[in-house]
Amino acid sequence: MSLKRVSDKKLTRSAWTVFFLYIGIYYFYPLIMNFFFKEEYNSLFKNINSFLPIVYVVFFISIVSFLLLFLPSLRLKRLKNFATLLTNGKIGFFISILFFVCGINFFVNYTVAFRHAADSSIGGEGVLMILTFAFRSIAKLVFFYFLMAQLQGKTLRKNQKRILFIYLLSFALTLNASVDIIFTLLGVIVLFNKEHWLIEKSQFFFKRIKNNLSKLILLFFLVVGTIFIGNLNKVGEDAALDLFLNTQNIEKIFISTSKRISTWYAPVMILGNKNESLNEMAFSSLNGVLTNLKIRIDILLKGSSELKVPEIWSINRANYLNTMKYTYNPRTGASPGMIGSAFYLPYFPFNFILIAIYTVWMIRYFSMVIGRYKYNIFGYFFLLFLFSPIFESPIDLINFIGPGFIYVFSFIAFSEKLLKDYKVS
């Protein structure tokens, strides 16, 4: 179905589905788990006993719904040139090779142990590491762009296939988080022209059930594999195998995974129950983000920086310190997510309105580029993971050298290229 039928203001059914999947999985599911497993949640998070702050989620959804009716559409059409450079011709090929060089360096020196062996921030590891994580963000959107192009009936040219393959190989070399498995599989699906796996086919009832069942089984193994890689990254291969091969650990794995999903729920429930010092906390966190930006600029321009990485160098780090009970790891952060990010801006309710404006802007882009296809459960799974990074930590976008900014920038660029290619004004 042509993208030109999709409005730049009204959301498609698919976009609403992804939005409410996000809200349901990352806010209401943790609320239920928190209610039934209070002790386990209190072992990880600070002061998460009150459920009243869930009203902030309802309040936020209401603001987004209202703004969707009245907020003018905003487009950045010129960014499409950036996406064109990355996916076509000699420049695109050169950039993919540069990512491959960064990928080899990462694989040789860090592999999946990067988060445990590296300095306290990406910037602390120098220019190559900054470039590596920038390319990783771009790679996810390269997969997304080619996927949507194929759904529109476009056949990738040889040079585009070559660029896609190099991006996929380089991304695999830089695996360092469990969700990377999901993006790697997406790249494989696109490379082998299996985009139809993500679309609901018009079939007889029983054949549709059979196909959906096969997708559910595949999705189950993908989720289990992602959880396993996450544990392998944290505790090592032997301990992860012992954990997963013992059936008595099923409940333990289930609760542990649920708590990891709850990291975007936690700041809403914890900071939403805090009545003082929120503005001071927001200004302090913003100052750390700006200091970290100065350090990265120094590293890129001069190779080093005289400034020291602050204790709070990002909103993710601030959120980790504010929500986690045990904060002994000096390198760890925890992104606040779509709604929790509002607490890291000063002055309620303007903080919520600003994040809601950003949400409306991004979800409109998302709606336009995913179109009105009938995605199956497998398709929505991938769309959710492409959608979620846009909202991990919107305030950290101030750091325009960070992977978060580069992901959002690339998302807009590839969206504009898709909309141009398929004649959407």
Secondary structure, 3 states (H helix, E strand, C coil): CCHHHCCCCCCCHHHHHHHHHHHHHHHHHHHHHHHHCHHHHHCCECCCCCCHHHHHHHHHHHHHHHHHHHCCCCCCHHHHHHHHHHHCHHHHHHHHHHHHHHHHHHHHHCHHHHHHHCCCCHHHHCHHHHHHHHHHHHHHHHHHHHHHHHHCCCCCCHHHHHHHHHHHHHHHHCCCCCCHHHHHHHHHHHHCCCHHHHECCCCCHHHHHHHHHHHHHHHHHHHHHHHHHHHHHHHCHHHHHHHHHCHHHHHHHHHHHHHHHCCCCHHHHHHCCCCCCHHHHHHHHHHHHHHHHHHHHHHHHHCCCCCCCCCCCCHHHHHHHHHECCCCCCCCCCCCHHHHHHHHCCCCCHHHHHHHHHHHHHHHHHHHHHCCCCECHHHHHHHHHHHHHHHCCHHHHHCCCCHHHHHHHHHHHHHHHHHHHCCCC
